[in-house]
Amino acid sequence: MENGLSYNLGISLYDYKSVVTKYFNPTGTLSTWYEGAEVGDIWGYTVNDLFRSQEDLDSYLSKVDMTHIAANWNTGDLKYEDINHDGKVNNGTNTIGNHGDLSVIGNDQPHYQYTINGGVSYKGFDFSMLWRGVAKKDMYFYRGSNIYWGFMGGWWESCLTPEHLDYFRDQPGSKYSGLYEGDANINTDAYWPRPYLNNTEEAKNKNHANTRYLQNAAYLRLQNVQLGYSFPRSITSKMHLEKLRIYFSGENLLTFSKLPSGIDPVAPVGFPTGGEFFGTAGSGRLTYGADRIYSIGLTVTY
């Protein structure tokens, strides 16, 4: 260009879908693949709310049997819905033909992955950037995911942020219990369920994938930004160089995600010990987010 201005822009979008066409599973059990299954499907329960009051809890339990999930229920526990209206909440025979109150609530595979890259240069200066993202992905974090849930049955594993303090409390606080003393402690409109130190009690609110705590793991990240300057030929020729360029580079500068703060949507889970958790690749302990990296470089071409 006569004015020395040039630019480029590139956009890519791709997707895939894997469906099981043949697999030996004569009973159609949901614990393994079956014909017609889409890889990544998350089977779970429908949960719209918590039990906000004792009256609500007593009324629901008088009509719906939830002993398949747990024997004991308290206010602040998840209210699993009886979507097939048979008077009980369970997974039937856990087969495609009889899955009780289970349904496909999401898919943990990344869909509509995209990149946006562009650059501009003018009179020796150049700028480039790379964005990457996933438009659709679901995740359900089981109870081992301490950064997600905050409160853990093993208190030494609890990992609290201010977001986790919005947990269910229906009793006045004291000097030794609750967040606040007196009625100020009561928080029956909470997002998070009642926390437990007992593993059995904790499991009923976390171990069963459900719609209330299914997470949107879509994200957009500014993967790389680079700003550089190439010295003109009048200078490089005196130095007997073909090209001399100095640049500044930044990695992972911005991430837009609906996951709780501190969770890296690109690599949300560490300890990859088998992939037994929907939407994750390991035992549930979470990573703390991608590091921002800044660097300055010099490119010399003889």
Summary of the structure (lengths in Angstrom):
residues: 302
radius of gyration: 26.2
end to end distance: 25.5
largest distance: 90.1
contacts: 856
relative contact order: 0.16
helix: 12%
strand: 35%
